[in-house]
Amino acid sequence: MFIKKKWFLVYTCVKLETMYKAENLLANDGILYKTNAFSRNLTSAMRDFNRGRLLLFRSGREETIYRIYTSKENEEKAKFLLSTI
């Protein structure tokens, strides 16, 4: 029987440099982890009523959110290590 391993969120940041620091801390301590990057492009929409189409334009900066996940066994240890950043 195949048992799927569950991963738990332990850290979130928006700077790539901070993400690398967090990954190095976990790797140096031998903690297995997964990462996820979510890009949030702040785009707004405006309706062109004369032509009946949707116009898109940027109304802000693009921001990427980085997340780190670990297993349940390493969750507390990882959170403790990452709290030093």
MOZIQUI-V183571 format. One record per pair of residues at least 12 apart in sequence whose ideal C-beta (glycine too) atoms are under 10 Angstrom apart, sorted by the first residue. I is the first residue (numbers start at 1). J is the second residue. D is the distance in Angstrom with one decimal. If there is no record, write none. Layout:
[[I	J	D] [I	J	D]]
//
This chain:
[[5	32	9.3] [5	34	9.7] [5	71	6.1] [5	72	8.9] [6	69	9.2] [6	71	7.3] [6	72	6.5] [7	32	9.5] [7	33	8.4] [7	34	5.6] [7	36	9.4] [7	67	10.0] [7	68	9.5] [7	69	3.8] [7	70	6.7] [7	71	6.5] [7	72	8.6] [7	75	9.4] [8	68	10.0] [8	69	6.1] [8	70	6.3] [8	71	7.3] [8	72	6.0] [8	73	9.9] [8	74	8.9] [8	75	5.0] [8	76	10.0] [8	78	8.8] [8	79	9.4] [9	36	8.9] [9	67	5.9] [9	68	7.5] [9	69	5.6] [9	70	8.8] [9	75	9.0] [9	79	9.9] [10	22	8.9] [10	26	8.7] [10	31	9.3] [10	33	7.8] [10	67	8.7] [10	68	5.6] [10	69	6.6] [10	70	5.2] [10	71	10.0] [10	74	8.2] [10	75	5.9] [10	76	8.9] [10	77	9.3] [10	78	4.5] [10	79	5.2] [10	80	9.7] [10	81	9.1] [10	82	6.3] [10	83	9.9] [11	23	9.6] [11	25	9.5] [11	26	8.8] [11	33	8.9] [11	35	9.5] [11	66	8.2] [11	67	7.0] [11	68	4.3] [11	69	8.7] [11	70	8.9] [11	78	7.4] [11	79	7.6] [11	81	9.3] [11	82	4.6] [11	83	9.1] [11	85	8.1] [12	36	9.6] [12	38	9.7] [12	65	6.5] [12	66	7.0] [12	67	5.2] [12	68	7.8] [12	82	9.9] [13	64	9.7] [13	65	7.8] [13	66	5.2] [13	67	8.3] [13	68	8.5] [13	82	9.3] [13	85	8.2] [14	40	9.6] [14	63	6.2] [14	64	6.8] [14	65	5.9] [14	66	7.0] [15	64	9.2] [15	66	8.0] [16	37	8.8] [16	64	7.5] [16	66	7.1] [18	66	7.7] [18	82	9.8] [18	85	6.3] [19	35	7.3] [19	37	8.2] [19	64	9.2] [19	65	10.0] [19	66	4.2] [19	67	9.0] [19	68	7.6] [19	85	9.9] [20	66	9.5] [21	82	9.0] [21	84	9.5] [21	85	5.5] [22	35	9.0] [22	66	8.2] [22	68	5.8] [22	78	9.0] [22	81	8.4] [22	82	5.5] [22	84	9.9] [22	85	6.0] [23	35	7.0] [23	66	9.4] [23	68	7.2] [25	68	9.8] [25	78	8.5] [25	81	5.0] [25	82	6.5] [25	84	7.5] [25	85	7.2] [26	68	7.2] [26	70	7.3] [26	74	8.3] [26	77	9.2] [26	78	6.0] [26	81	6.7] [26	82	7.6] [28	81	9.0] [29	74	8.9] [29	77	7.4] [29	78	8.3] [29	81	6.1] [30	74	9.2] [31	68	9.7] [31	70	6.0] [31	71	8.7] [31	73	9.4] [31	74	4.8] [31	75	9.6] [31	77	6.6] [31	78	5.4] [31	81	7.5] [31	82	9.9] [32	69	9.8] [32	70	6.8] [32	71	6.6] [32	73	9.5] [32	74	6.9] [32	78	9.6] [33	68	5.4] [33	69	6.4] [33	70	5.0] [33	71	8.7] [33	74	7.9] [33	78	7.1] [34	67	8.8] [34	68	7.4] [34	69	4.6] [34	70	7.8] [34	71	9.4] [35	66	6.7] [35	67	6.9] [35	68	5.7] [35	69	7.6] [36	65	8.6] [36	66	7.4] [36	67	4.6] [36	68	8.0] [36	69	7.0] [37	64	5.6] [37	65	7.2] [37	66	5.3] [37	67	7.7] [38	63	9.3] [38	64	6.9] [38	65	4.7] [38	66	8.0] [38	67	7.2] [39	62	6.6] [39	63	7.6] [39	64	4.8] [39	65	7.9] [40	60	9.4] [40	61	9.8] [40	62	7.3] [40	63	5.1] [40	64	7.3] [40	65	6.4] [41	58	7.6] [41	60	8.7] [41	61	9.1] [41	62	5.0] [41	63	8.2] [41	64	9.6] [42	58	6.8] [42	59	5.8] [42	60	3.5] [42	61	6.7] [42	62	7.0] [42	63	7.3] [43	56	5.6] [43	57	7.2] [43	58	5.9] [43	59	7.1] [43	60	8.5] [43	62	9.2] [44	56	7.4] [44	57	6.1] [44	58	7.6] [44	59	4.2] [44	60	8.4] [45	57	8.1] [45	59	9.7] [46	59	9.7] [68	82	7.4] [70	82	9.6]]
//
